[in-house]
Amino acid sequence: MATFAENLATLENVDQFGSMKLFDEMGNVSGMIENKPGSSGSFRVYYHAALKWGGIGQKAAQEALELFAEHTEDARQNPGKHPNIDRLFDIIKADSVYSVRCYPV
């Protein structure tokens, strides 16, 4: 199984973006991820999944968890440590869907 770093190397370049917002099914902002140190990896994973699946629903969330690799198990063992991974668990559990909008730098 590939590591998180190895998976990131295969994903799209997102340097043109500064942030993304996640919108729930009612159109409310439900989250934001900034493309900056400490969250840029999450940004790239969410961007890839949203681009491929047209948003973040169960299938996108499952793929994203696979891309997070070793961090996914760490998040399972330590709830709250990886909020962007925790959100993916919640999406799968609730069968919810988020639309994603990225904003330029």
C-alpha positions in Angstrom: 0.0 0.0 0.0 1.3 3.4 -0.9 2.0 6.0 1.7 0.3 9.4 2.0 3.3 11.1 0.6 3.5 8.7 -2.4 -0.2 9.2 -3.0 0.1 13.0 -2.9 2.8 12.8 -5.6 0.2 11.4 -8.0 -2.4 14.1 -7.5 -3.2 17.2 -9.5 -1.3 20.4 -8.9 -3.4 22.9 -6.9 -0.9 25.8 -6.6 -3.4 28.1 -8.2 -5.9 27.7 -5.3 -5.8 29.3 -1.9 -8.8 27.6 -0.3 -11.9 25.5 -0.8 -15.3 25.6 0.8 -17.6 22.6 1.2 -21.3 23.2 0.9 -23.9 20.9 2.4 -27.0 19.8 0.5 -28.9 22.9 1.6 -26.1 25.1 0.2 -24.7 26.1 3.6 -20.9 26.4 4.1 -20.0 23.3 6.1 -16.3 23.5 6.0 -13.2 25.2 4.6 -9.8 23.8 3.8 -6.9 26.2 3.1 -4.1 25.3 0.7 -1.3 26.1 3.2 1.3 24.1 5.2 -0.5 21.8 7.6 -3.6 21.4 5.4 -2.3 21.4 1.8 -2.3 17.6 1.7 -6.0 17.5 2.7 -6.7 20.2 0.1 -5.1 18.1 -2.6 -7.0 14.9 -1.6 -10.3 16.7 -1.4 -9.7 18.5 -4.7 -8.9 15.2 -6.4 -11.9 13.4 -5.0 -14.3 16.2 -5.8 -13.0 16.6 -9.3 -13.3 12.9 -10.0 -16.7 12.3 -8.3 -18.4 15.7 -8.8 -18.4 16.4 -5.1 -17.7 14.7 -1.8 -20.1 11.8 -1.2 -19.6 8.3 -0.1 -17.5 7.1 -3.0 -15.3 10.2 -3.0 -14.9 10.0 0.7 -13.9 6.3 0.5 -11.3 7.1 -2.1 -10.0 10.0 -0.1 -9.6 7.8 2.9 -7.5 5.4 0.8 -5.4 8.3 -0.4 -4.8 9.5 3.2 -3.2 6.0 3.7 -1.6 5.7 7.1 -3.3 8.9 8.4 -6.7 7.2 8.1 -5.9 4.6 10.7 -4.4 7.3 12.9 -7.6 9.3 12.6 -9.6 6.2 13.6 -7.5 5.7 16.7 -7.4 9.4 17.6 -10.7 11.2 16.8 -10.3 14.9 16.5 -6.6 14.7 15.5 -7.3 14.8 11.8 -10.6 16.8 11.3 -10.5 16.6 7.5 -10.4 12.8 7.7 -13.0 12.8 10.5 -15.3 14.7 8.1 -14.9 11.9 5.6 -15.9 9.3 8.2 -19.0 11.4 8.9 -19.9 11.7 5.2 -19.8 7.9 4.8 -21.8 7.3 8.0 -24.5 9.9 7.2 -24.5 9.3 3.5 -24.2 13.0 2.9 -22.9 14.9 -0.1 -20.9 18.1 -0.2 -20.3 20.3 -3.2 -16.9 21.9 -3.4 -15.8 25.3 -4.6 -12.1 26.3 -4.9 -10.9 29.9 -4.7 -7.8 31.2 -6.4 -4.8 32.4 -4.4 
